[in-house]
Amino acid sequence: MEQQANKTSGRKLVRWIPYAGIAAAIIVVVLAIGNKDRELIDTFDDPALAYAQVEDAFNQISSKMARGIEIASESDTTAKINEPETE
């Protein structure tokens, strides 16, 4: 009896999935149309300064990624060292 009730509630959930998809599509279309009216504004007058800022951001990302990879490789070694020895 419980299995039949679970199947019925599952079917109700499945019935709503297409409606949720339609609602999501409508929201995306409305947001896309609303954003069309906005005008893009440059934040930098000097392209060289803009490029320098982008380069700095990429360098920061690169250093953080390198440090993360270093920590991850150390953690693998540390995990093996800290494991109890079995005899």
Backbone bond lengths (Angstrom), bond angles and torsions (degrees), N, CA, C in turn:
res aa  C-N    CA-C-N  psi(-1)  N-CA   C-N-CA  omega(-1)  CA-C   N-CA-C  phi
1 M - - - 1.444 - - 1.542 111.15 -
2 E 1.366 115.98 -41.93 1.455 119.59 -179.73 1.516 111.12 -65.47
3 Q 1.341 116.40 -37.97 1.459 119.78 -179.37 1.518 110.75 -63.06
4 Q 1.330 116.36 -38.26 1.458 119.53 179.32 1.531 110.38 -66.20
5 A 1.353 116.55 -38.40 1.464 120.17 177.76 1.524 110.27 -65.72
6 N 1.335 117.42 -40.19 1.467 120.81 178.21 1.523 110.77 -65.23
7 K 1.337 117.79 -39.42 1.463 120.76 178.44 1.517 110.69 -64.38
8 T 1.335 116.23 -40.15 1.458 120.37 -179.60 1.523 110.70 -65.40
9 S 1.342 117.71 -43.48 1.469 119.43 179.73 1.523 110.39 -67.66
10 G 1.342 117.31 -33.46 1.461 120.78 176.22 1.508 111.76 -65.52
11 R 1.324 116.49 -38.60 1.468 120.39 178.13 1.518 111.26 -65.87
12 K 1.334 116.46 -37.98 1.460 119.43 177.75 1.528 110.56 -62.73
13 L 1.321 115.33 -40.57 1.455 119.75 178.58 1.523 110.67 -64.24
14 V 1.309 116.96 -43.33 1.467 121.27 -179.16 1.518 110.62 -64.71
15 R 1.301 117.98 -33.85 1.471 120.98 179.28 1.519 111.79 -63.84
16 W 1.318 118.52 -28.94 1.456 121.64 -177.17 1.520 113.34 -84.05
17 I 1.307 117.79 -15.33 1.466 120.75 -176.74 1.534 112.12 -59.39
18 P 1.331 120.28 -47.55 1.473 118.31 178.54 1.534 112.82 -60.48
19 Y 1.329 116.46 -37.36 1.465 119.35 179.98 1.529 110.77 -67.33
20 A 1.317 117.14 -37.38 1.463 120.78 177.22 1.527 110.16 -64.94
21 G 1.326 116.83 -39.16 1.464 120.78 177.54 1.519 111.88 -63.94
22 I 1.310 116.02 -42.38 1.467 120.83 178.91 1.532 109.93 -63.91
23 A 1.331 115.98 -43.74 1.463 119.96 179.49 1.532 110.68 -62.48
24 A 1.332 116.93 -41.73 1.465 120.51 178.91 1.529 110.84 -63.80
25 A 1.328 116.81 -40.62 1.467 120.58 178.92 1.521 111.06 -63.57
26 I 1.323 116.91 -41.49 1.471 121.08 179.02 1.529 110.04 -63.40
27 I 1.329 116.64 -41.90 1.469 120.29 179.32 1.522 110.59 -62.80
28 V 1.326 117.10 -42.56 1.470 120.78 179.56 1.523 110.68 -62.23
29 V 1.321 116.97 -43.55 1.462 120.86 -179.62 1.531 110.29 -64.19
30 V 1.311 117.24 -43.89 1.470 120.75 -179.71 1.530 110.15 -62.94
31 L 1.334 117.00 -43.24 1.469 119.45 179.02 1.524 111.53 -66.60
32 A 1.318 117.80 -37.11 1.463 120.84 179.18 1.523 110.92 -65.73
33 I 1.316 116.74 -41.75 1.463 120.46 179.31 1.530 110.13 -67.94
34 G 1.331 117.29 -39.32 1.463 121.26 -179.91 1.514 112.62 -65.98
35 N 1.325 117.47 -32.50 1.464 120.97 -178.76 1.519 112.92 -82.26
36 K 1.319 118.70 -11.09 1.461 121.75 179.72 1.522 112.02 -66.32
37 D 1.301 116.48 -29.95 1.461 120.77 -175.74 1.528 112.45 -76.00
38 R 1.310 117.06 -16.19 1.462 119.87 -178.59 1.518 110.29 -76.24
39 E 1.318 114.82 140.23 1.460 120.73 178.97 1.525 109.06 -98.53
40 L 1.321 116.62 135.05 1.451 120.66 178.84 1.521 109.76 -72.86
41 I 1.312 115.90 138.65 1.457 121.72 -177.88 1.530 108.17 -121.62
42 D 1.315 117.28 130.63 1.456 121.01 175.08 1.516 109.19 -72.93
43 T 1.327 115.33 139.85 1.459 119.01 178.50 1.525 111.62 -99.52
44 F 1.332 117.03 -14.23 1.460 121.23 178.81 1.523 109.37 -124.30
45 D 1.324 115.30 137.75 1.456 119.87 175.30 1.525 111.13 -87.54
46 D 1.331 115.35 -27.86 1.459 121.29 -176.80 1.540 109.65 -105.17
47 P 1.334 118.95 114.97 1.462 120.73 -179.23 1.531 112.99 -61.15
48 A 1.316 117.67 -32.05 1.463 120.55 178.92 1.523 110.54 -65.59
49 L 1.329 117.06 -39.20 1.460 121.22 177.92 1.529 110.35 -66.78
50 A 1.310 116.36 -40.73 1.463 120.59 177.76 1.524 110.67 -62.12
51 Y 1.324 116.59 -44.16 1.463 120.99 179.17 1.526 110.65 -63.43
52 A 1.323 117.12 -39.49 1.464 120.81 178.82 1.524 111.05 -63.41
53 Q 1.327 116.79 -38.62 1.459 120.47 178.04 1.526 111.03 -65.70
54 V 1.315 116.74 -42.68 1.469 121.08 178.49 1.528 110.01 -63.93
55 E 1.324 116.28 -43.53 1.459 120.98 179.39 1.526 110.78 -61.90
56 D 1.325 117.13 -40.97 1.460 121.58 177.83 1.533 110.65 -63.57
57 A 1.329 116.77 -43.04 1.466 120.12 179.01 1.531 110.83 -62.35
58 F 1.334 117.16 -43.24 1.465 120.49 179.11 1.525 111.18 -65.67
59 N 1.332 117.75 -36.88 1.463 120.54 177.12 1.524 111.19 -64.53
60 Q 1.324 117.15 -39.93 1.466 120.61 177.30 1.527 110.52 -64.41
61 I 1.321 116.88 -44.19 1.463 120.75 178.52 1.520 110.05 -61.47
62 S 1.320 116.80 -43.56 1.453 121.43 -179.32 1.527 111.77 -61.94
63 S 1.321 116.81 -43.71 1.461 119.30 -179.20 1.524 111.07 -67.35
64 K 1.330 117.38 -38.64 1.469 120.38 178.13 1.533 110.77 -66.33
65 M 1.333 116.94 -40.09 1.465 120.48 178.18 1.528 110.30 -65.27
66 A 1.325 117.66 -42.63 1.464 121.02 179.39 1.525 110.31 -61.95
67 R 1.316 116.47 -42.33 1.470 120.39 178.21 1.528 110.59 -64.89
68 G 1.314 117.70 -40.80 1.455 121.10 178.15 1.516 112.13 -63.05
69 I 1.328 116.54 -41.26 1.466 120.70 178.04 1.520 109.85 -65.31
70 E 1.327 116.78 -40.13 1.464 121.19 178.32 1.528 110.61 -62.05
71 I 1.320 117.13 -45.19 1.465 121.56 179.25 1.525 110.40 -63.60
72 A 1.338 116.28 -41.84 1.465 119.85 -179.72 1.522 111.28 -63.62
73 S 1.325 117.65 -40.56 1.464 119.72 -179.99 1.532 110.26 -70.18
74 E 1.330 117.81 -34.61 1.459 120.82 176.11 1.521 111.19 -68.51
75 S 1.314 117.63 -36.48 1.464 120.25 -177.80 1.522 110.83 -66.42
76 D 1.316 118.39 -31.99 1.463 121.09 177.16 1.522 109.46 -65.63
77 T 1.320 117.26 -43.60 1.456 121.68 178.43 1.526 110.27 -66.85
78 T 1.331 116.77 -42.56 1.460 120.99 -179.55 1.515 110.85 -63.85
79 A 1.315 117.34 -39.48 1.460 120.26 -179.98 1.522 110.23 -62.14
80 K 1.315 118.20 -38.58 1.462 121.41 179.30 1.523 110.61 -70.06
81 I 1.319 118.21 -36.04 1.464 121.70 -179.73 1.520 109.92 -69.20
82 N 1.324 117.83 -40.66 1.465 122.09 -174.74 1.524 113.38 -81.14
83 E 1.312 118.84 -7.84 1.456 119.81 179.96 1.519 109.55 -69.31
84 P 1.336 117.61 138.24 1.458 120.00 179.56 1.541 109.66 -68.03
85 E 1.316 114.14 142.85 1.463 119.00 179.45 1.518 109.61 -78.87
86 T 1.302 115.56 136.26 1.475 120.34 177.14 1.514 108.43 -106.63
87 E 1.311 115.51 134.21 1.469 119.67 -179.46 1.484 111.06 -116.37
